[in-house]
Amino acid sequence: MFDRILVPLDGSASAETALASAEALRAVFDSTVTLIHLPEADGPKEVHGQRHFAGGREAGDYLDEVAGRAFPPGAKIERHVHEAEVTDLSKSLAEHAVELYQDLVILCVHGSGGLERLFEGSLGQRIMRYQTSPVLILRAQNPPVLPFRRILLALDGKPEHEQSFALVRDFAAATGAAVDLVSVIPTRSTLKGGQRAVGLLSPSAMRESLRLSEATIDAYLGEKAEQLAAAGIAADVIRRSGDPARQIARLARERASDLIVLGTHGRAGTRAFWAESAAARIIAAVRLPALLVPSERGS
């Protein structure tokens, strides 16, 4: 499923946090790993106190050194140093993922708490504007515990997020990971915008709507659990009520999850995705690796 894995590196130890995950996944799926360096126009001289490679032979030598250090002999490792400087790093990386036929991008975010500090202007946020491949976002301050053994898959029953279920099913079948299928139904107090206004005007109608939503989600999650069980995958179904980000973050701690998978709206636009969904808040709260699966994947 992950035949080709793309790992962007800039010379910093923080970015190299992605290498352990790349090797773990490469070993499972016999993937080819592409190490890529994209020189930024007017890029910084240092990244987190470490020298930032501008490009050319120096960057190529660095990628060769990393390949020999981070991967075993015989591993299929490629390197790519983009010659021209790029002005939009996230867009260029997404374009390279398409041009180089990559199935997964692994990258680190360097933020340290606080939603705006973590995502505002970060590569992890901006890349989803263009990205059509899944993106595994890691925290440089919290290296992942490998291998991923318990996956929390957040589902809301929307067709555009079915891609995330299919990916988790294939991933768990290959790795033996257990899956928690999680959905959170909002309460009247946690509804936002127009839905909240409707709830205030007609509480009884809103209660009935939420009750029907619970029944629909229960049936949906049960069906998905049966599909996983048929594939030999251990799966639990969990439905909670309340604020989605808080409840999922709490469940991740309770279930000792080591990977969260979230469907995203990809090309719908970065602002729309991060502002209107709970995904950014979930990632900020749990400090776990998060696999973002664009709805356009495979289209």
C-alpha positions in Angstrom: 0.0 0.0 0.0 2.9 2.3 0.7 5.1 1.4 -2.2 6.9 4.7 -2.2 7.5 6.9 0.8 8.8 10.5 0.6 10.8 12.1 3.5 11.7 15.8 3.2 14.9 16.7 5.0 16.5 20.1 5.7 19.7 19.1 7.6 18.1 19.4 11.0 17.9 16.6 13.6 14.2 17.6 14.1 13.4 16.7 10.4 15.3 13.4 10.8 12.8 12.3 13.4 10.8 11.0 10.4 13.5 8.5 9.5 12.7 5.9 12.1 9.1 5.8 11.0 10.1 5.6 7.4 12.4 2.7 8.1 9.6 0.9 10.1 7.1 1.3 7.3 9.7 0.4 4.6 10.4 -2.8 6.4 6.7 -3.8 6.5 5.7 -2.8 3.0 9.1 -3.3 1.2 8.8 0.4 0.2 11.2 2.5 -1.7 12.1 5.6 0.4 12.9 8.9 -1.4 14.9 11.4 0.7 14.2 14.9 -0.7 15.7 18.3 -0.2 14.1 21.4 -1.6 16.2 24.5 -1.3 14.1 27.5 -0.2 14.5 30.9 -1.7 15.7 33.2 1.0 15.7 30.2 3.4 17.2 30.4 6.9 20.9 29.8 7.5 20.0 27.6 10.5 17.0 25.4 11.4 16.5 25.1 15.2 20.2 26.0 15.8 21.5 23.6 13.1 22.9 24.4 9.7 20.3 24.5 6.9 21.6 23.1 3.6 21.0 25.4 0.7 21.2 22.7 -2.0 23.7 21.4 -4.6 26.4 18.9 -3.8 26.4 19.6 -0.1 22.7 18.6 0.2 23.3 15.5 -2.0 26.2 14.4 0.2 24.0 14.9 3.2 21.2 12.7 1.8 23.7 10.0 0.9 25.1 10.1 4.5 21.5 9.8 5.9 20.6 7.0 3.7 23.6 5.0 4.9 23.0 5.8 8.5 19.2 5.4 8.8 18.5 2.4 6.6 20.0 -1.1 6.3 22.1 -2.4 3.4 20.0 -3.4 0.5 17.1 -1.0 1.3 15.7 0.7 -1.7 16.6 4.3 -1.1 16.5 7.2 -3.6 17.5 10.8 -3.1 16.3 13.9 -4.9 17.8 17.4 -4.6 15.8 20.0 -6.4 18.1 22.2 -8.3 16.1 25.5 -8.4 15.1 27.3 -5.2 11.4 27.1 -4.4 9.3 29.9 -3.0 6.4 27.8 -1.8 7.9 24.8 0.0 4.6 23.1 0.8 3.3 23.4 -2.8 6.6 22.2 -4.2 6.7 19.2 -1.9 3.2 18.2 -2.9 4.0 18.5 -6.5 7.1 16.3 -6.1 5.0 13.7 -4.3 2.8 13.5 -7.4 5.7 13.7 -9.9 7.7 11.0 -8.1 4.6 8.8 -7.6 4.8 8.8 -3.8 2.1 7.0 -1.7 3.0 8.6 1.7 4.7 11.7 2.9 6.3 11.7 6.4 7.3 15.0 8.0 7.8 16.6 11.4 6.2 19.7 12.8 8.4 21.7 15.2 5.7 23.6 17.2 5.6 23.3 20.9 2.1 23.7 22.2 -0.7 26.1 21.3 -2.8 25.7 18.2 -1.6 28.8 16.4 2.1 28.2 17.3 1.8 24.6 16.2 0.1 25.0 12.8 0.0 28.6 11.8 2.4 28.9 8.8 3.7 25.3 9.4 4.5 23.0 6.6 2.2 20.4 8.1 -0.8 22.7 7.8 0.0 24.3 4.4 0.8 21.1 2.6 -2.7 19.8 2.9 -3.8 22.6 0.6 -2.2 20.7 -2.3 -1.5 17.2 -1.0 -3.3 14.2 -2.5 -1.2 11.6 -0.7 -1.6 10.7 2.9 0.7 12.7 5.2 2.1 11.3 8.5 2.7 14.2 10.8 5.2 13.6 13.7 6.3 15.7 16.6 10.0 16.3 16.8 9.7 16.7 20.6 7.7 13.4 20.9 9.3 10.7 18.7 6.8 7.9 17.8 6.7 4.6 19.6 7.2 2.0 16.9 5.7 -0.1 15.6 2.3 1.3 15.6 0.2 -1.2 17.5 -3.1 0.5 18.3 -4.7 2.9 15.8 -7.5 5.3 16.7 -9.6 6.0 13.6 -11.9 8.9 13.9 -15.0 8.5 11.7 -18.1 10.6 11.2 -20.0 8.6 8.7 -19.3 11.0 5.8 -18.5 9.4 2.5 -15.6 11.7 1.8 -13.8 10.2 4.8 -14.1 6.5 3.6 -10.6 6.7 2.2 -9.2 6.8 5.8 -11.1 3.6 6.7 -9.8 1.7 3.6 -6.2 2.8 4.4 -6.5 1.7 8.1 -8.0 -1.6 7.1 -5.1 -2.4 4.8 -2.5 -1.0 7.2 -3.8 -3.1 10.2 -4.0 -6.2 8.0 -0.3 -5.8 7.1 1.0 -4.9 10.6 -1.3 -6.7 13.0 -2.4 -3.5 14.7 -5.6 -3.2 16.6 -8.1 -0.5 15.6 -10.5 1.6 17.7 -13.3 3.0 15.6 -14.3 6.2 17.2 -17.1 8.7 16.6 -18.2 11.6 18.7 -21.8 13.0 18.6 -22.0 16.6 19.6 -24.3 17.7 22.4 -26.5 20.8 22.3 -23.9 22.6 24.4 -21.1 21.8 21.9 -22.9 22.5 18.7 -21.6 25.5 16.8 -22.9 28.1 14.3 -26.3 27.4 12.7 -26.8 24.1 14.4 -26.5 25.7 17.8 -29.0 28.4 16.8 -31.5 25.6 15.7 -30.9 23.8 19.0 -31.8 26.9 21.0 -34.9 27.6 19.0 -36.2 24.0 19.0 -34.6 21.9 21.8 -36.9 19.0 21.4 -36.3 18.7 17.7 -32.6 18.9 18.3 -32.7 16.2 20.9 -34.5 13.9 18.4 -32.0 14.8 15.7 -29.1 13.9 18.0 -30.8 10.6 19.0 -31.2 9.6 15.4 -27.6 10.6 14.8 -26.5 8.2 17.5 -28.5 5.4 16.0 -27.0 6.1 12.6 -23.5 6.2 13.8 -23.9 3.1 15.9 -25.0 1.2 12.8 -22.2 2.7 10.7 -19.5 1.8 13.2 -20.9 -1.7 13.7 -20.7 -2.3 10.0 -17.1 -1.1 9.8 -16.1 -3.3 12.7 -17.6 -6.3 11.0 -15.6 -5.5 7.9 -12.4 -5.4 10.0 -13.3 -8.6 11.8 -13.8 -10.3 8.5 -10.2 -9.3 7.6 -8.9 -10.7 10.9 -8.4 -7.3 12.5 -9.2 -6.7 16.1 -11.5 -3.7 16.4 -13.5 -2.0 19.1 -16.3 0.5 18.5 -16.5 3.6 20.8 -19.1 6.3 20.6 -18.9 9.4 22.8 -20.8 12.6 23.2 -19.4 16.1 23.6 -16.7 18.1 21.9 -15.0 15.9 19.3 -11.5 17.2 19.8 -11.6 16.8 23.6 -13.3 13.4 23.5 -10.9 11.9 20.9 -7.9 13.3 22.7 -9.2 11.7 26.0 -9.9 8.4 24.2 -6.4 8.4 22.7 -4.9 8.5 26.2 -7.4 6.0 27.7 -6.8 3.5 24.8 -3.0 4.1 24.8 -3.2 4.9 21.1 0.1 5.3 19.2 -1.4 6.6 15.9 -4.4 8.7 15.1 -5.9 8.6 11.6 -8.1 11.4 10.4 -9.8 12.0 7.1 -9.3 15.5 5.7 -10.8 17.6 2.9 -7.5 18.0 1.1 -8.1 20.4 -1.8 -11.1 22.0 -0.2 -8.6 24.5 1.1 -6.4 24.7 4.1 -8.4 27.4 5.9 -11.6 25.5 5.4 -10.1 22.3 6.7 -8.3 23.6 9.7 -10.9 26.1 10.8 -14.0 23.9 10.3 -12.9 20.5 11.5 -11.6 19.3 14.8 -8.5 17.7 13.3 -6.0 20.5 14.2 -7.3 20.7 17.8 -7.0 16.9 18.1 -3.4 16.8 16.9 -2.6 19.7 19.2 -4.1 18.0 22.2 -2.8 14.5 21.9 0.8 15.0 20.8 0.7 11.7 18.9 1.6 10.8 15.3 -1.3 11.7 13.1 -2.0 10.2 9.6 -4.0 12.7 7.5 -5.8 11.0 4.6 -7.1 13.5 1.9 -10.6 12.6 0.6 -9.2 13.0 -3.0 -6.7 10.1 -2.5 -6.8 7.8 -5.4 -9.1 10.1 -7.5 
